[in-house]
């Protein structure tokens, strides 16, 4: 088994969460009409999760701007 240190860039995480919130809110308000409240929430949560994951992947992999970084791995007894 291994353990490790994971480093988070909190400024980048907050930026991603806020951009995802605004993006998801605007998409839901523009394109989703005449639904029940639980359908709004389901669509919102799905789009928000997708936006956060995509932004983390794009920033980490494509732009080489680490949001999540594994600092060190070491054996754990």
C-alpha positions as CSV (number, residue, x, y, z in Angstrom):
1,X,0.0,0.0,0.0
2,X,1.1,3.5,-0.7
3,X,0.2,6.9,0.8
4,X,0.9,10.4,-0.5
5,X,0.6,14.1,-0.1
6,X,-1.9,15.8,-2.4
7,X,-1.6,19.6,-2.9
8,X,-4.6,21.7,-3.8
9,X,-4.5,25.2,-5.3
10,X,-7.4,26.8,-3.4
11,X,-7.5,29.9,-5.5
12,X,-7.9,27.7,-8.6
13,X,-10.5,25.5,-6.9
14,X,-12.5,28.5,-5.9
15,X,-12.3,29.9,-9.4
16,X,-13.4,26.6,-10.9
17,X,-16.3,26.3,-8.5
18,X,-17.5,29.9,-9.1
19,X,-17.2,29.7,-12.9
20,X,-19.0,26.3,-12.9
21,X,-21.8,27.8,-10.8
22,X,-22.3,30.8,-13.1
23,X,-22.0,28.6,-16.2
24,X,-24.5,26.0,-15.0
25,X,-27.0,28.6,-13.7
26,X,-27.0,30.4,-17.0
27,X,-27.4,27.2,-19.0
28,X,-30.3,26.0,-16.8
29,X,-32.1,29.4,-16.9
30,X,-31.7,29.8,-20.7
31,X,-32.5,26.3,-22.0
32,X,-34.6,24.5,-19.4
33,X,-38.3,25.5,-19.3
34,X,-41.5,24.2,-17.7
35,X,-40.1,21.4,-15.5
36,X,-40.7,20.3,-12.0
37,X,-38.3,21.6,-9.3
38,X,-36.6,18.2,-8.9
39,X,-35.8,18.1,-12.6
40,X,-34.2,21.5,-12.4
41,X,-32.1,20.3,-9.5
42,X,-31.1,17.1,-11.2
43,X,-30.1,18.9,-14.4
44,X,-28.2,21.5,-12.3
45,X,-26.2,19.0,-10.3
46,X,-25.3,16.9,-13.4
47,X,-24.2,20.0,-15.3
48,X,-22.3,21.4,-12.4
49,X,-20.4,18.2,-11.7
50,X,-19.6,17.8,-15.4
51,X,-18.3,21.4,-15.6
52,X,-16.1,21.0,-12.5
53,X,-14.6,17.8,-13.8
54,X,-14.0,19.1,-17.3
55,X,-12.4,22.3,-16.0
56,X,-10.0,20.4,-13.6
57,X,-9.0,18.1,-16.5
58,X,-8.5,20.9,-18.9
59,X,-6.4,22.9,-16.4
60,X,-4.3,20.0,-15.2
61,X,-3.7,18.2,-18.5
62,X,-4.0,20.6,-21.4
63,X,-2.9,23.9,-19.8
64,X,-0.4,22.4,-17.3
65,X,-1.8,24.5,-14.5
66,X,-2.0,22.1,-11.6
67,X,-5.2,22.3,-9.5
68,X,-4.6,18.9,-7.9
69,X,-1.0,17.7,-7.6
70,X,0.4,14.6,-6.0
71,X,3.5,15.9,-4.1
72,X,5.0,12.7,-2.9
73,X,4.2,9.0,-2.7
74,X,5.7,6.7,0.0
75,X,5.1,3.1,1.2
76,X,2.6,2.7,4.0
77,X,2.8,-0.3,6.2
